[in-house]
Amino acid sequence: MSSVNPLLNADLHCHSTVSDGTLAPEALAARAKANGVELWALTDHDELGGQQRALAAARAQGLPYLTGVEISVTFAGITVHIVGLGMDPDDQALLDGLRATRGGREQRAREMADGLAQVGIPDAFDGALRYVGNPDLISRSHFARHLVDTGVCKDIPEVFRRYLSEGKPGFVPHRWAALGDAVGWITGAGGIAIVAHPGRYKFTPTEEYALFTEFKQHGGRAVEVVTGAHSQAEYAKYAGFCAEFGLAASRGSDFHSPDESHTDLGQLPDLPGSVTPVWTLLEERVR
């Protein structure tokens, strides 16, 4: 593998059972290899607990690997995700920051369950917990799987539409990390910070410009251009942001589950030719 190849089939954003995915790190590594992935990263939400397993599984598959994480941030009242790649997973400041970020999940989940109980859906907290096992990592995805499997809704999008999006009975906002803190934890641990799937956020153009300006000021160095949530028009838009803000481009499916994800591991278009692939900045970090 040459990690400077701009057409590399790199998948640098996915989730395992350590956060809100449905496959173990080992199964993800095997799936990535089978799907032709040439450089892989596991980026669980606010959690590094799967990194050693992912690295060992990648090595067993002969699959080049980058350490990864996806950190939840609140910016202008909206939850934004910052992916970190190539950082030291044993860095104490990073571990402490992630622990603090995870700390509010259980209380938030209990408030979500209370809201669902008020509209006739009892015991949702215990139901969601069956899908994750650790209250520190419980998320809306686990509630959604519970509501589908118990027949309340027919699929995950219906759950979010009816119950778990803003203004609905099970929605509870969460104050996540500050943008500067998240970028600082990643860069302090030797990694590169990346704005994940920016096309998903409901920012005005002014707010989005502010996000990228502040991200760059804090030391952020890349943006996810090609990802499962983006359209072709968004590939072009965020390639333009790379040029405007002097950022590298990342590529990742954001794969969570064979049954739920629109885009499978490794099944993405190439990055636009105009951008600098983020892996060219991470060559010495590939393991």
C-alpha positions as CSV (number, residue, x, y, z in Angstrom):
1,M,0.0,0.0,0.0
2,S,1.2,3.5,-0.8
3,S,-0.7,5.8,1.6
4,V,0.1,8.8,-0.7
5,N,-2.2,7.3,-3.4
6,P,-5.1,9.8,-3.9
7,L,-7.3,7.0,-5.3
8,L,-6.7,4.7,-2.3
9,N,-9.9,2.9,-1.1
10,A,-9.6,4.3,2.4
11,D,-12.6,4.0,4.7
12,L,-11.8,6.2,7.7
13,H,-15.2,6.4,9.5
14,C,-17.2,3.5,10.9
15,H,-18.6,2.2,14.2
16,S,-18.5,-1.0,16.1
17,T,-20.4,-2.5,19.1
18,V,-18.1,-0.5,21.3
19,S,-20.3,2.5,20.5
20,D,-23.4,2.3,18.3
21,G,-22.5,-0.1,15.6
22,T,-23.9,-3.7,15.4
23,L,-20.7,-5.5,14.4
24,A,-17.6,-6.2,16.6
25,P,-14.3,-4.6,15.6
26,E,-13.1,-8.0,14.3
27,A,-16.1,-8.4,12.0
28,L,-15.7,-4.9,10.7
29,A,-12.0,-5.6,9.9
30,A,-13.0,-8.7,7.9
31,R,-15.8,-6.9,6.1
32,A,-13.5,-4.0,5.2
33,K,-10.9,-6.4,3.8
34,A,-13.6,-8.3,1.9
35,N,-14.9,-5.1,0.4
36,G,-11.5,-4.0,-0.9
37,V,-10.7,-1.4,1.7
38,E,-6.9,-0.5,1.6
39,L,-6.7,1.7,4.6
40,W,-9.1,1.4,7.5
41,A,-10.0,3.3,10.8
42,L,-12.5,2.4,13.5
43,T,-14.0,5.7,14.8
44,D,-16.3,4.8,17.7
45,H,-18.2,7.7,19.3
46,D,-16.3,9.3,22.3
47,E,-14.6,6.0,23.0
48,L,-11.2,4.3,22.3
49,G,-12.1,0.9,23.9
50,G,-12.1,-0.9,20.5
51,Q,-8.8,0.4,19.2
52,Q,-6.5,-2.5,20.3
53,R,-9.0,-5.1,19.0
54,A,-9.4,-3.2,15.7
55,L,-5.6,-2.9,15.2
56,A,-5.1,-6.6,16.0
57,A,-7.9,-7.6,13.6
58,A,-6.6,-5.4,10.9
59,R,-3.1,-6.9,11.2
60,A,-4.6,-10.4,11.0
61,Q,-6.3,-9.3,7.8
62,G,-3.2,-7.6,6.4
63,L,-5.1,-4.4,6.4
64,P,-3.3,-1.1,7.0
65,Y,-4.9,0.7,10.0
66,L,-5.2,4.2,11.5
67,T,-6.4,4.8,15.1
68,G,-9.6,6.7,15.1
69,V,-12.4,8.3,17.2
70,E,-15.5,10.5,16.6
71,I,-16.0,13.2,19.2
72,S,-19.4,14.8,19.9
73,V,-19.2,18.6,20.0
74,T,-21.7,21.3,20.6
75,F,-21.3,24.3,18.2
76,A,-23.9,27.1,17.8
77,G,-26.4,24.9,19.7
78,I,-26.0,22.0,17.2
79,T,-24.2,18.6,17.7
80,V,-21.2,18.4,15.4
81,H,-18.9,15.4,15.1
82,I,-15.1,15.7,14.9
83,V,-13.2,12.6,13.7
84,G,-9.7,12.1,15.0
85,L,-7.2,10.0,13.1
86,G,-3.8,8.7,13.8
87,M,-3.7,9.8,17.5
88,D,-2.1,7.9,20.4
89,P,-5.1,5.9,21.9
90,D,-3.3,5.8,25.3
91,D,-3.0,9.6,25.6
92,Q,-4.2,10.6,29.0
93,A,-5.7,14.0,28.2
94,L,-7.6,12.5,25.3
95,L,-8.9,9.6,27.4
96,D,-9.9,12.0,30.2
97,G,-11.7,14.3,27.7
98,L,-13.6,11.4,26.2
99,R,-14.6,10.2,29.6
100,A,-16.0,13.6,30.5
101,T,-17.9,13.7,27.2
102,R,-19.5,10.3,27.7
103,G,-20.5,11.2,31.2
104,G,-23.8,12.8,30.3
105,R,-25.1,10.0,28.2
106,E,-26.9,8.0,30.9
107,Q,-28.8,11.0,32.4
108,R,-29.8,12.1,28.9
109,A,-31.0,8.6,28.1
110,R,-33.1,8.4,31.2
111,E,-34.7,11.7,30.2
112,M,-35.3,10.4,26.7
113,A,-37.0,7.3,28.2
114,D,-39.2,9.5,30.5
115,G,-40.4,11.4,27.4
116,L,-41.2,8.2,25.6
117,A,-43.1,6.9,28.6
118,Q,-45.3,10.0,28.6
119,V,-46.5,9.0,25.1
120,G,-47.2,5.4,26.0
121,I,-43.8,3.7,25.4
122,P,-42.7,2.3,28.8
123,D,-39.3,0.8,29.8
124,A,-37.4,2.3,26.9
125,F,-34.2,2.9,28.9
126,D,-33.9,-0.8,29.8
127,G,-34.9,-1.8,26.3
128,A,-32.2,0.4,24.7
129,L,-29.6,-0.8,27.2
130,R,-30.0,-4.3,25.9
131,Y,-28.4,-3.2,22.7
132,V,-25.3,-1.5,24.3
133,G,-24.7,-3.0,27.8
134,N,-22.9,0.2,29.0
135,P,-25.0,3.2,30.1
136,D,-22.0,5.5,29.4
137,L,-22.3,4.7,25.7
138,I,-26.1,4.6,25.3
139,S,-27.4,6.7,22.3
140,R,-30.4,7.4,20.2
141,S,-29.5,4.6,17.9
142,H,-30.0,2.1,20.7
143,F,-33.5,3.5,21.5
144,A,-34.3,3.3,17.8
145,R,-33.4,-0.4,17.5
146,H,-35.5,-1.1,20.6
147,L,-38.5,0.7,19.1
148,V,-38.2,-1.1,15.8
149,D,-37.6,-4.6,17.4
150,T,-40.7,-4.1,19.7
151,G,-42.9,-3.1,16.7
152,V,-43.4,0.5,17.7
153,C,-42.0,1.6,14.4
154,K,-41.3,-0.2,11.1
155,D,-37.7,1.1,10.6
156,I,-35.0,3.4,12.1
157,P,-35.9,6.5,10.0
158,E,-39.5,6.3,11.3
159,V,-38.3,6.2,14.9
160,F,-36.2,9.4,14.5
161,R,-39.0,11.1,12.5
162,R,-41.7,10.4,15.1
163,Y,-39.8,10.2,18.4
164,L,-36.1,11.1,18.5
165,S,-35.6,14.3,16.5
166,E,-35.9,17.8,17.8
167,G,-39.4,18.7,19.1
168,K,-40.4,15.0,19.4
169,P,-41.2,13.2,22.7
170,G,-37.9,11.4,23.1
171,F,-35.6,14.1,22.1
172,V,-33.2,15.5,24.7
173,P,-30.4,17.8,23.7
174,H,-26.9,17.1,25.1
175,R,-24.1,19.6,25.9
176,W,-21.1,17.9,24.4
177,A,-17.4,19.0,24.3
178,A,-16.4,22.4,23.1
179,L,-14.9,22.4,19.5
180,G,-11.6,23.7,20.7
181,D,-11.3,21.1,23.4
182,A,-12.1,18.2,21.0
183,V,-9.6,19.4,18.4
184,G,-7.0,20.0,21.1
185,W,-7.4,16.5,22.5
186,I,-6.9,15.0,19.1
187,T,-3.9,17.1,18.0
188,G,-2.4,16.9,21.5
189,A,-2.4,13.1,21.1
190,G,-0.5,13.4,17.8
191,G,-3.6,13.0,15.5
192,I,-5.4,15.0,12.9
193,A,-8.9,16.5,13.5
194,I,-11.5,16.3,10.8
195,V,-15.0,17.8,10.5
196,A,-17.2,14.8,9.9
197,H,-20.1,14.8,7.3
198,P,-20.6,18.5,7.3
199,G,-23.5,18.3,4.9
200,R,-25.6,16.7,7.7
201,Y,-25.7,19.8,9.9
202,K,-28.5,22.3,9.7
203,F,-26.3,25.4,9.8
204,T,-26.9,28.6,8.0
205,P,-24.1,29.6,5.6
206,T,-22.8,32.1,8.1
207,E,-22.8,29.5,10.9
208,E,-21.1,26.9,8.7
209,Y,-18.4,29.5,7.8
210,A,-17.9,30.2,11.5
211,L,-17.6,26.5,12.2
212,F,-14.8,26.0,9.7
213,T,-13.1,29.2,10.6
214,E,-13.0,28.3,14.3
215,F,-12.1,24.7,13.5
216,K,-9.0,25.8,11.5
217,Q,-8.0,28.3,14.2
218,H,-8.0,25.5,16.8
219,G,-5.7,23.4,14.6
220,G,-8.2,21.3,12.6
221,R,-6.7,20.1,9.4
222,A,-9.3,18.2,7.3
223,V,-12.9,17.7,6.3
224,E,-14.9,14.6,5.3
225,V,-15.7,15.2,1.7
226,V,-16.8,11.8,0.5
227,T,-19.1,10.1,3.0
228,G,-22.3,8.0,3.1
229,A,-24.4,11.1,4.0
230,H,-23.2,13.3,1.2
231,S,-24.6,13.9,-2.3
232,Q,-22.4,14.5,-5.4
233,A,-23.1,18.2,-5.0
234,E,-21.8,18.1,-1.5
235,Y,-18.6,16.3,-2.6
236,A,-18.0,19.3,-4.8
237,K,-19.0,21.8,-2.2
238,Y,-16.7,20.5,0.5
239,A,-13.9,20.0,-1.9
240,G,-14.3,23.7,-2.4
241,F,-14.0,24.2,1.4
242,C,-10.7,22.3,1.3
243,A,-9.4,24.9,-1.1
244,E,-10.9,27.9,0.7
245,F,-9.7,26.9,4.2
246,G,-6.5,25.0,3.3
247,L,-7.8,21.6,4.5
248,A,-7.1,18.1,3.5
249,A,-10.0,15.8,2.5
250,S,-11.2,12.6,4.2
251,R,-13.3,9.7,3.0
252,G,-15.4,7.4,5.1
253,S,-18.7,5.4,4.9
254,D,-19.9,6.1,8.5
255,F,-20.9,2.4,8.4
256,H,-22.9,1.3,11.5
257,S,-24.7,-1.9,10.5
258,P,-25.4,-4.2,7.5
259,D,-29.1,-3.6,8.1
260,E,-29.2,0.1,8.7
261,S,-26.4,1.8,6.7
262,H,-26.9,3.3,3.2
263,T,-23.2,2.8,2.3
264,D,-21.2,-0.3,3.0
265,L,-17.6,-0.3,4.1
266,G,-15.3,0.6,1.1
267,Q,-18.2,1.3,-1.2
268,L,-17.6,5.0,-1.8
269,P,-16.6,7.1,-4.8
270,D,-13.0,8.4,-5.1
271,L,-12.1,11.8,-3.6
272,P,-12.3,14.6,-6.1
273,G,-9.0,15.1,-7.9
274,S,-8.5,18.7,-6.7
275,V,-8.1,17.8,-3.0
276,T,-5.2,16.6,-0.8
277,P,-6.2,13.2,0.8
278,V,-5.9,13.3,4.6
279,W,-3.9,10.0,4.5
280,T,-1.0,11.8,2.8
281,L,-0.6,13.7,6.1
282,L,-0.8,10.5,8.1
283,E,1.6,8.2,6.4
284,E,3.9,7.8,9.4
285,R,0.8,6.9,11.5
286,V,-0.4,4.0,9.5
287,R,0.0,0.8,11.5
